[in-house]
Amino acid sequence: MFNLFQVFAMFKSSQNKKMKQFQVFYTLILISTAISSAGAVDYAKKGCDDTCGGVTIPYPFGIGANCSVNQWYAIDCNSSTPYLSAFNNMEVVNVRLEDQTIIVNVSVISRCRNSVGNSNHIPSIDLGMSPFVFSGSHNKFIAKGCGYAAILSDGKVITGCSTICTNDSALNGRDGCFGLGCCATTSPYDLKSYSVDLTGLKRQGEDGACGYAYFGIGAWLSFNGNTTFFAITLKWVLTDDDFQEIPNCWQRMSEEPSYLFLPNRSSIAQRKCSCGIARVGNPYLYYQCEGVSICMGLLFLAKFIYEMHKLIKKTIAKRKKEKFFKRNGGLLLKQEATKEGLVDKTILFTSEELETATDHFNENRILGRGGQGTVYKGMLADGRIVAVKKAKIVDESQLEVFINEVVILAQVNHRNVVQLLGCCLETEVPLLVSEFVPKGTLYDYIQDDTGELPFSLNMRLQIAVEVAGAVSYLHSETPIPIYHRDIKTTNILLDEKYRAKVSDFGTSRLVSVDQTHLTTLVKGTFGYFDPEYFQSSQFTEKSDVYSFGVVLLELFTREKPISLTRFGEHRNLATHFMFAMEEGRVMSIFDPVVVHEDSKGVVLEIANLAMRCLNSNGKHRPTMKEVAMELEGMRMSQVPATVQTSFGHTNHCEDIPMFTDDESTPTTVSF
């Protein structure tokens, strides 16, 4: 770690750097010429074609009988167009041995709505027992059109987004895909199958507009008459039986396999062969890994290139760090920290420290993924366990806001708010370091149906009191009021004593004391949206109150904020609860455990408080301070007066956004 006033070391002169780059370029030409003279490389089995219509088909795939490792990898070459035999409608675009992916073309169904709210379920491909999965890291879920909400699911909601259009806006998929006519998000999982729900939302002047959604590679979208085709990336794996069919592949196996992660929390090891150093060709063909000799002169040249590459790489890395530090607001942070007297409190971590702490951001260290970015578990050199949040993008126009947030959050001191420990600004995107909270999210705790964890009425009241106290603290007790803007159970973590800690301030905003609201592009998570904010784009402290009302319902009903097991408007938990209140059957939706345990009518008080928090008119909602006081009163009525409330703060983890029929916007990174 280094203090805020440390500076980067001076670099080599630019003239020396240019000379070394020229030497490396010249050497690369020599090696390339020598290797090319050794002969062409075949990628298919002997006697089999390795191209179809300009597409290279490497083994274990193969064109024709007995040319592939098994039937799943067989390719038909029809009219110079390659197709996966097992899936007749999949045209092969590219096959990559390096990362074991295959890109195929499939069609997408566009939808035109005749009436608002018309929901279309678009069937998709089930890869079944094949060795293929839809890649969550290579594909995006994209929806286009004015006023549409799209959900990607595989029996349960995986992700989704929605679009809006103003009178003077147009589809902007080419210029960006952030909600106006086009929205995009990613899947945290690899998928065996999926389906898409595309729903028209009620927006003035947009009835009858067409829209469509697909899960694939956004850059490959193309049109052909009335049919839209898009490319999607599949990952493929080989079984033990497949490896037995490939000569000597076991001896050439890469040391560490990668893993495919599916929504059911299972994983699949993805192993592959490697030709090794000084060998070229297809590693799945034994004869292609043998026989390519390289003279001693080339070995010396390779050594020279390696040393030169290290030197140039080190120099470039230093310059990049300096560039990123300035671009990410390092100088502004230094200035603001000095102004606020926080020089000793604002810790800057080096990129090397955080790479070591997270094992170079190893996939196995991931705590969560979401629209804001990815969170990794790490251990610092002093033994502290931390959560490191790596954002997806950085908005340079919002840098001043981001730096202000870092300075303010460095002053937040509440045991129920995740503590910000510092940041790293010398990487391409800023990295935030916060305390690690071990017991996971409140959402997982609520949805745990194993019965192994106690979840009494008192415990739920305690968690509700802690969360309300934390949000109240952010609204009214920090030096500058903070609106969280994404309060939900996946952003509430539990420590080793099951104390609640509010996390993830990626969409939070600071508010000057004389402000009553923020006018912003609508951001958040479906199921928790304040409808008033959705309509007006004006976020107030009462918008956080609405989101907390949904959290309160989740706590005491154990229902999901958006559920596919409920129908129509009832999919939305808040709406489902409102109907139950109006019909006088609210107790039927509360968890029977708390209803049975309640002897003092607390559940009815919770229902009334939630109803007030969810009032469609924000002015009629209570403040978070009032909510916290009421919940504390309920809690004290349930337990002996000697028991003290534990208000507090902390941690980290990302979310999977959830979506409803009539509300939607993508959750986006905002630094």
C-alpha positions in Angstrom: 0.0 0.0 0.0 1.1 3.6 -0.6 0.0 6.9 0.7 -2.0 9.3 -1.3 1.0 11.6 -2.0 3.3 8.9 -3.5 4.0 9.3 -7.2 4.9 7.0 -10.0 8.6 6.4 -10.9 10.1 8.0 -14.0 10.1 5.8 -17.2 12.7 5.1 -19.8 13.0 7.7 -22.6 10.6 7.4 -25.5 13.5 7.2 -28.0 15.0 4.0 -26.4 11.5 2.5 -26.3 11.0 3.0 -30.1 14.3 1.5 -30.9 13.6 -1.7 -28.8 10.2 -2.0 -30.4 11.8 -1.9 -33.9 14.3 -4.7 -32.9 11.5 -6.9 -31.6 9.4 -6.3 -34.8 12.4 -7.3 -37.0 13.1 -10.5 -35.0 9.4 -11.5 -35.2 9.7 -11.3 -39.0 12.7 -13.6 -39.0 11.0 -16.2 -36.8 7.7 -16.0 -38.8 9.6 -16.6 -42.0 11.5 -19.6 -40.6 8.4 -21.2 -39.3 6.4 -20.6 -42.5 9.2 -22.4 -44.5 8.7 -25.5 -42.3 5.5 -26.3 -44.1 1.7 -25.8 -43.9 -0.3 -27.1 -40.9 -3.3 -29.3 -41.2 -6.1 -29.0 -38.6 -8.3 -31.9 -39.6 -7.6 -35.7 -39.4 -5.7 -37.2 -42.3 -8.0 -37.7 -45.3 -10.5 -35.2 -44.0 -11.2 -31.6 -45.2 -10.4 -28.9 -42.7 -12.3 -26.0 -44.3 -15.9 -25.4 -45.5 -16.8 -22.1 -47.2 -13.7 -20.4 -45.8 -14.4 -21.6 -42.2 -11.6 -23.7 -40.7 -13.0 -26.8 -39.0 -10.3 -28.2 -36.6 -10.4 -31.6 -35.0 -12.1 -32.7 -32.6 -14.7 -31.3 -35.0 -14.8 -32.9 -38.5 -16.4 -32.7 -41.9 -18.0 -36.0 -42.9 -18.0 -39.6 -41.5 -15.2 -40.6 -39.1 -13.6 -37.2 -39.1 -14.8 -36.0 -35.7 -14.2 -37.3 -32.2 -17.9 -38.2 -31.8 -21.3 -37.4 -33.4 -21.7 -34.1 -31.4 -18.7 -32.7 -33.2 -19.7 -33.8 -36.7 -20.0 -31.0 -39.3 -22.1 -31.0 -42.5 -20.8 -28.9 -45.4 -23.8 -28.0 -47.5 -23.4 -25.5 -50.3 -20.1 -24.3 -48.8 -21.8 -23.6 -45.5 -20.9 -25.6 -42.4 -23.6 -26.8 -40.0 -23.5 -28.7 -36.8 -25.1 -32.0 -37.7 -26.7 -32.5 -34.3 -28.4 -29.1 -34.6 -29.6 -28.6 -38.2 -30.4 -24.9 -37.8 -27.0 -24.0 -36.5 -24.6 -22.5 -39.1 -21.0 -22.6 -37.9 -19.3 -19.2 -38.1 -16.0 -19.9 -36.3 -14.3 -22.6 -34.2 -11.6 -21.6 -31.6 -9.4 -24.2 -30.1 -7.7 -21.7 -27.8 -10.7 -21.1 -25.5 -12.8 -24.1 -26.7 -15.6 -22.0 -28.2 -17.7 -22.3 -31.4 -19.8 -19.5 -32.9 -23.0 -20.4 -34.6 -25.8 -18.5 -36.3 -29.4 -18.9 -35.2 -32.5 -16.9 -36.0 -34.4 -14.5 -33.6 -38.1 -13.9 -33.6 -39.2 -10.2 -33.6 -42.4 -9.2 -31.9 -44.9 -6.5 -32.8 -47.5 -5.7 -30.1 -51.1 -4.9 -30.9 -51.9 -4.1 -27.3 -49.9 -2.9 -24.4 -48.8 -5.5 -21.9 -48.9 -8.3 -24.5 -46.2 -10.7 -23.4 -44.5 -13.0 -25.8 -42.6 -16.1 -24.8 -39.9 -16.8 -27.3 -38.8 -20.5 -27.3 -35.1 -21.1 -27.7 -32.7 -24.0 -28.2 -32.2 -26.7 -25.5 -28.7 -28.1 -25.8 -29.8 -31.1 -23.8 -27.2 -33.8 -23.3 -24.7 -32.3 -25.8 -21.2 -31.2 -24.7 -22.2 -27.6 -25.5 -23.3 -24.7 -23.3 -24.3 -21.1 -24.1 -21.4 -19.0 -22.9 -22.3 -16.5 -20.3 -19.0 -14.6 -20.7 -19.0 -14.3 -24.5 -22.7 -13.4 -25.1 -24.9 -10.6 -24.2 -28.7 -10.4 -23.6 -30.0 -7.6 -25.8 -33.4 -6.1 -26.3 -34.4 -3.5 -29.0 -37.5 -1.5 -29.6 -39.4 1.2 -27.8 -41.0 0.3 -24.4 -40.1 -3.4 -24.0 -39.1 -5.5 -21.0 -37.1 -8.7 -21.7 -36.4 -11.5 -19.3 -33.8 -14.3 -19.9 -34.6 -17.4 -17.8 -34.0 -21.1 -17.6 -37.0 -21.9 -15.4 -36.0 -19.1 -13.1 -34.9 -15.5 -13.9 -31.3 -15.2 -15.0 -31.2 -11.6 -16.1 -33.1 -9.0 -18.1 -33.4 -5.4 -19.1 -35.9 -3.0 -20.6 -36.0 -0.1 -23.1 -37.7 3.3 -23.2 -38.0 5.8 -26.0 -38.8 9.5 -25.8 -40.5 11.4 -28.6 -37.2 12.7 -29.9 -35.1 9.6 -29.4 -34.3 6.8 -31.8 -33.0 3.3 -31.6 -29.4 3.7 -30.6 -28.0 0.2 -30.7 -25.1 1.3 -32.8 -24.2 4.3 -30.6 -24.8 2.5 -27.3 -27.2 0.1 -25.6 -28.1 1.7 -22.3 -31.9 1.8 -22.2 -33.0 4.2 -24.9 -34.3 1.9 -27.6 -31.8 -0.7 -26.8 -30.7 -2.4 -23.6 -28.0 -5.0 -22.9 -26.9 -7.1 -19.9 -24.8 -10.2 -19.3 -25.5 -13.6 -17.8 -23.5 -14.6 -14.7 -23.8 -18.3 -15.8 -23.2 -20.6 -18.7 -26.6 -22.0 -19.8 -27.7 -25.4 -21.1 -31.0 -23.9 -22.3 -32.9 -20.6 -22.0 -36.1 -18.9 -22.9 -36.9 -15.2 -23.5 -40.0 -13.3 -22.4 -40.6 -10.1 -24.3 -43.2 -7.8 -22.9 -44.6 -4.5 -24.3 -44.7 -1.7 -21.6 -47.3 1.1 -21.6 -45.6 4.2 -22.9 -47.5 7.1 -24.6 -47.4 7.0 -28.4 -45.6 3.6 -28.6 -48.5 1.1 -29.0 -47.9 -1.2 -32.0 -44.1 -0.6 -32.1 -42.0 -3.7 -32.9 -39.2 -5.1 -30.7 -37.1 -8.2 -30.3 -34.7 -9.8 -27.9 -31.8 -12.2 -28.3 -28.9 -13.8 -26.3 -25.8 -13.7 -28.4 -22.9 -11.7 -29.8 -24.1 -8.1 -30.2 -21.6 -7.2 -32.9 -22.8 -10.1 -35.1 -26.4 -8.8 -35.4 -27.5 -8.6 -39.1 -30.7 -8.5 -41.1 -31.8 -10.6 -44.0 -35.2 -9.5 -45.4 -37.7 -10.1 -42.7 -35.5 -12.6 -40.8 -33.0 -11.5 -38.2 -30.0 -13.7 -37.6 -27.5 -13.4 -34.8 -24.3 -15.2 -33.7 -24.1 -16.9 -30.4 -21.0 -18.4 -28.7 -21.1 -22.0 -27.4 -18.4 -23.5 -25.1 -17.6 -27.2 -25.6 -16.1 -29.8 -23.4 -14.6 -33.2 -24.0 -15.4 -36.3 -21.8 -12.9 -38.8 -20.5 -14.0 -41.2 -23.3 -13.3 -38.5 -25.9 -9.8 -38.0 -24.5 -9.2 -41.8 -24.8 -10.0 -41.4 -28.5 -7.3 -38.7 -29.0 -3.8 -40.2 -29.1 -1.5 -39.0 -26.3 -3.8 -36.2 -25.4 -3.6 -37.0 -21.6 0.2 -36.3 -21.8 -0.5 -32.9 -23.4 -3.2 -31.9 -21.0 -3.1 -28.3 -19.7 -2.2 -28.1 -16.0 -5.3 -26.3 -14.7 -8.8 -26.7 -16.2 -11.2 -23.9 -16.5 -14.8 -24.3 -15.3 -18.2 -23.7 -16.6 -20.7 -22.5 -14.0 -24.4 -23.3 -14.4 -27.4 -21.7 -12.6 -28.0 -24.8 -10.5 -24.7 -24.1 -8.8 -23.0 -27.0 -10.6 -19.7 -26.7 -12.5 -18.1 -28.5 -15.4 -14.4 -28.9 -15.8 -13.2 -27.7 -19.2 -9.9 -29.4 -20.0 -7.9 -29.2 -23.2 -4.7 -30.4 -24.9 -1.7 -28.2 -25.6 1.1 -28.6 -28.1 3.6 -27.0 -25.7 6.6 -24.8 -26.2 8.2 -24.7 -29.7 5.4 -26.7 -31.3 2.7 -25.6 -33.6 -0.5 -27.1 -35.0 -3.6 -28.7 -33.7 -2.9 -30.1 -30.2 -5.7 -32.7 -30.7 -3.8 -34.3 -33.6 -0.6 -36.0 -32.2 1.3 -35.9 -35.5 0.7 -32.1 -35.7 2.5 -31.6 -32.3 5.7 -33.5 -33.5 8.0 -32.8 -36.2 8.3 -29.1 -36.4 12.0 -28.5 -35.7 13.4 -25.1 -34.8 17.1 -24.4 -35.2 19.3 -23.1 -32.4 19.5 -19.7 -33.9 15.7 -19.3 -33.5 16.0 -20.4 -29.9 18.5 -17.6 -29.3 16.2 -15.2 -31.1 13.3 -16.4 -29.0 15.3 -15.7 -25.8 16.1 -12.3 -27.1 12.5 -11.6 -27.9 11.4 -12.8 -24.5 13.8 -10.4 -22.7 12.9 -7.5 -24.9 9.3 -8.2 -24.5 9.6 -8.2 -20.7 11.4 -4.9 -20.7 9.0 -3.2 -23.1 6.0 -4.7 -21.3 7.3 -3.3 -18.0 7.8 0.1 -19.4 4.4 0.2 -21.1 2.8 -1.0 -17.8 4.3 1.8 -15.9 3.1 4.4 -18.4 -0.4 2.8 -18.4 -0.5 3.0 -14.6 0.3 6.7 -14.7 -2.2 7.3 -17.4 -5.0 5.4 -15.6 -4.2 7.1 -12.3 -4.7 10.5 -13.8 -7.8 9.4 -15.9 -9.4 7.8 -12.9 -9.2 10.9 -10.9 -6.1 10.3 -8.8 -5.1 14.0 -8.7 -8.7 15.0 -7.9 -8.8 12.4 -5.1 -5.6 13.8 -3.7 -7.0 17.3 -3.8 -10.4 16.4 -2.2 -8.7 14.2 0.5 -6.4 17.1 1.5 -9.4 19.5 1.6 -11.4 17.1 3.9 -8.3 16.2 6.0 -8.5 12.6 5.0 -4.9 12.1 3.7 -4.2 9.4 6.2 -7.6 7.7 5.9 -7.8 7.5 2.1 -5.7 4.4 1.2 -4.6 3.7 -2.3 -3.8 0.1 -3.1 -1.4 -0.9 -5.9 -2.6 -3.1 -8.7 0.1 -5.7 -7.7 -1.3 -5.8 -4.2 -4.8 -6.5 -5.4 -3.7 -9.0 -8.1 -1.8 -11.0 -5.4 -4.7 -10.7 -2.9 -7.2 -12.1 -5.5 -4.8 -14.6 -7.1 -4.8 -12.5 -10.2 -8.6 -12.1 -10.1 -9.1 -15.9 -10.2 -12.6 -17.1 -11.3 -12.6 -19.2 -8.1 -12.4 -16.0 -6.0 -15.6 -14.5 -7.5 -18.2 -13.6 -4.8 -20.8 -12.2 -7.2 -21.4 -10.7 -10.6 -23.9 -8.1 -11.7 -24.6 -5.0 -13.8 -22.1 -3.0 -11.8 -19.2 -5.4 -12.1 -17.6 -8.4 -10.4 -16.7 -8.8 -6.8 -13.7 -10.9 -5.7 -12.6 -12.3 -2.3 -9.1 -11.4 -1.5 -6.5 -11.6 1.4 -4.2 -8.6 1.9 -0.5 -9.1 2.9 -1.4 -8.3 6.5 -4.0 -11.1 6.6 -7.1 -9.1 6.3 -9.9 -10.7 4.2 -11.4 -8.1 1.9 -13.9 -7.8 -1.1 -12.5 -6.2 -4.2 -15.0 -4.8 -6.7 -13.9 -4.6 -10.3 -16.2 -2.4 -12.4 -17.1 -3.2 -16.0 -16.7 0.3 -17.4 -15.8 3.8 -16.3 -17.8 6.9 -17.2 -15.2 9.7 -17.4 -18.0 12.3 -17.3 -18.9 11.0 -13.8 -15.3 10.9 -12.4 -15.9 14.0 -10.1 -19.0 12.3 -8.7 -17.1 9.1 -8.1 -14.2 10.8 -6.3 -16.7 12.7 -4.1 -18.4 9.4 -3.3 -15.1 7.7 -2.3 -14.2 10.7 -0.1 -17.6 10.6 1.6 -17.8 6.8 2.0 -14.4 6.9 3.6 -16.0 9.0 6.3 -19.0 6.6 6.7 -18.8 5.0 10.1 -21.7 2.7 10.8 -21.5 -0.9 11.8 -24.4 -1.8 9.5 -22.9 -0.2 6.3 -20.0 -2.0 4.5 -16.8 -0.2 5.3 -14.8 1.2 2.4 -11.1 0.4 3.0 -9.7 2.1 -0.1 -9.3 2.0 -3.8 -6.9 1.4 -6.7 -6.8 4.0 -9.5 -3.8 2.7 -11.5 -5.9 0.1 -13.4 -8.1 0.5 -16.5 -11.2 0.7 -14.3 -11.1 1.8 -10.6 -11.1 -1.0 -8.0 -12.9 -0.5 -4.7 -11.7 -2.4 -1.6 -14.1 -3.0 1.3 -14.5 -5.3 4.3 -15.5 -8.9 3.6 -18.8 -10.1 5.1 -18.8 -13.9 5.4 -22.4 -15.1 5.6 -23.5 -14.0 2.1 -26.6 -12.1 1.1 -29.9 -11.6 2.9 -31.6 -12.8 -0.3 -29.9 -16.2 0.0 -30.7 -16.4 3.7 -34.4 -15.7 3.1 -34.6 -18.2 0.2 -32.8 -21.0 2.1 -35.3 -23.8 2.5 -33.1 -26.3 4.1 -34.3 -25.4 7.6 -30.7 -25.5 8.9 -30.7 -21.8 9.8 -33.0 -20.3 12.3 -35.2 -17.5 11.1 -37.4 -16.4 14.0 -39.6 -13.4 14.2 -37.1 -11.7 16.5 -34.2 -12.3 14.1 -36.2 -10.8 11.2 -37.1 -7.8 13.3 -33.5 -7.4 14.2 -32.4 -7.4 10.6 -35.1 -5.0 9.6 -34.1 -2.6 12.4 -30.4 -2.8 11.4 -31.1 -2.1 7.7 -33.5 0.7 8.4 -31.0 2.2 10.8 -28.3 2.1 8.2 -30.3 3.7 5.5 -31.6 6.3 7.9 -27.9 7.1 8.8 -27.1 7.5 5.1 -30.0 9.9 4.6 -29.6 12.1 7.6 -26.4 11.6 9.6 -23.6 11.6 7.1 -21.8 14.9 6.3 -23.6 15.0 3.0 -26.9 12.9 2.6 -26.5 9.7 0.5 -29.3 8.1 -1.5 -28.5 4.5 -2.0 -30.7 4.0 -5.1 -30.5 0.2 -5.2 -31.7 -1.2 -1.8 -32.5 -4.9 -2.1 -31.8 -8.1 -0.3 -28.9 -9.0 -2.6 -27.2 -5.8 -1.5 -27.7 -6.6 2.2 -25.0 -8.9 3.7 -24.8 -10.8 6.9 -21.7 -11.1 9.1 -20.7 -14.0 11.3 -23.2 -13.0 13.9 -26.0 -12.5 11.3 -25.9 -8.7 11.6 -27.1 -6.9 8.5 -24.7 -4.7 6.5 -25.8 -2.5 3.6 -23.5 -2.8 0.6 -22.9 -1.8 -3.1 -22.9 1.9 -3.5 -22.2 1.7 -7.3 -25.4 3.6 -8.1 -25.5 5.8 -5.0 -25.6 9.6 -5.2 -24.6 12.4 -2.8 -27.2 15.1 -2.3 -26.5 18.6 -1.2 -28.4 19.7 1.9 -30.8 22.0 0.0 -31.7 19.4 -2.6 -35.0 17.4 -2.4 -34.4 15.1 -5.3 -32.1 13.9 -8.0 -33.1 13.9 -11.7 -31.2 11.0 -13.3 -31.4 8.3 -15.9 -33.6 5.6 -14.3 -31.4 2.9 -12.7 -32.1 0.1 -10.2 -33.6 -3.4 -10.0 -37.0 -4.5 -11.0 -39.3 -5.5 -8.2 -37.7 -2.7 -6.0 -38.4 0.3 -8.3 -40.3 3.3 -6.9 -43.0 3.7 -9.6 -43.0 7.5 -9.0 -39.3 7.6 -9.8 -39.8 5.4 -12.8 -42.4 7.9 -14.2 -40.6 11.1 -13.3 -36.9 10.2 -13.3 -36.7 12.1 -10.0 -35.2 10.1 -7.2 -35.9 11.2 -3.6 -35.1 9.8 -0.2 -38.7 8.4 -0.3 -37.6 6.2 -3.3 -35.2 4.4 -1.0 -38.1 4.0 1.5 -40.2 2.3 -1.3 -37.3 -0.2 -1.9 -37.0 -0.8 1.8 -40.7 -1.6 1.9 -40.1 -4.4 -0.6 -37.2 -5.7 1.5 -39.5 -5.7 4.5 -42.1 -7.9 2.6 -39.3 -10.3 1.5 -38.2 -10.7 5.2 -41.7 -11.6 6.5 -43.2 -13.4 3.5 -40.1 -15.2 2.2 -41.5 -14.5 -1.3 -39.3 -13.2 -4.2 -39.7 -9.6 -5.4 -40.4 -11.0 -8.8 -41.7 -14.5 -9.1 -42.6 -16.5 -12.2 -44.8 -18.8 -10.0 -47.3 -15.9 -9.7 -49.2 -14.6 -12.7 -49.9 -11.2 -14.2 -49.6 -8.3 -11.9 -49.1 -10.6 -9.0 -45.6 -11.5 -10.2 -44.6 -8.2 -8.5 -44.4 -8.8 -4.8 -45.4 -5.2 -3.9 -48.5 -5.4 -6.2 -49.3 -8.9 -4.8 -49.2 -7.5 -1.3 -51.3 -4.5 -2.1 -54.1 -6.7 -3.6 -53.9 -8.9 -0.5 -54.3 -5.9 1.8 -57.3 -4.6 -0.2 -59.0 -8.0 -0.1 -58.4 -8.4 3.6 -56.3 -11.6 3.3 -52.8 -10.2 3.9 -52.0 -12.8 6.6 -52.2 -15.5 3.9 -49.1 -14.2 2.2 -46.9 -13.9 5.3 -44.6 -16.7 6.3 -46.7 -19.1 8.5 -43.7 -19.4 10.8 -43.9 -15.7 11.9 -47.7 -15.7 11.9 -47.7 -18.7 14.3 -44.9 -17.1 16.5 -46.5 -13.7 16.6 -48.5 -13.2 19.9 -48.6 -9.4 20.0 -49.9 -8.5 16.6 -46.5 -7.4 15.3 -47.0 -9.0 11.9 -50.1 -6.7 11.3 -48.0 -3.7 12.3 -45.3 -4.8 9.8 -48.0 -5.1 7.1 -49.3 -1.5 7.9 -45.7 -0.1 7.9 -45.0 -1.8 4.6 -48.2 -0.4 3.1 -47.1 3.1 4.0 -43.6 2.5 2.6 -45.1 1.4 -0.7 -47.6 4.3 -1.0 -47.6 5.3 -4.7 -47.3 9.0 -3.6 -43.8 9.5 -2.1 -45.0 12.4 0.0 -47.2 10.1 2.0 -44.4 7.6 2.8 -42.6 7.9 6.2 -38.9 8.9 6.3 -36.3 6.1 7.0 -35.7 7.6 10.4 -39.4 7.2 11.2 -39.4 3.6 9.8 -36.3 2.8 11.9 -38.0 4.1 15.1 -41.2 2.2 14.5 -39.4 -1.1 13.8 -37.3 -0.6 17.0 -40.5 -0.1 19.0 -41.8 -3.4 17.5 -38.6 -5.2 18.3 -38.5 -3.9 21.9 -42.0 -5.1 22.4 -40.9 -8.7 21.4 -37.7 -9.0 23.5 -36.6 -8.0 27.1 -35.6 -4.4 27.5 -32.0 -5.4 28.3 -31.5 -6.5 24.7 -29.9 -3.7 22.7 -30.5 -2.9 19.0 -27.5 -3.4 16.8 -27.5 -0.7 14.1 -24.7 -0.9 11.7 -23.0 -1.0 8.3 -20.9 -3.0 5.6 -19.7 -5.1 2.7 -19.8 -6.5 -0.7 -21.4 -8.7 -3.3 -23.1 -8.2 -6.6 -26.5 -8.8 -7.9 -28.6 -10.5 -10.6 -31.2 -7.9 -11.7 -34.8 -9.0 -11.7 -37.5 -7.7 -13.9 -41.3 -7.2 -14.0 -43.9 -6.8 -16.7 -44.4 -3.1 -16.4 -41.2 -1.7 -15.0 -37.6 -1.9 -16.3 -34.3 -0.3 -16.8 -30.8 -1.8 -17.0 -28.5 -1.6 -14.0 -25.4 0.1 -15.2 -22.0 1.0 -13.8 -21.8 4.7 -12.8 -18.4 6.0 -11.6 
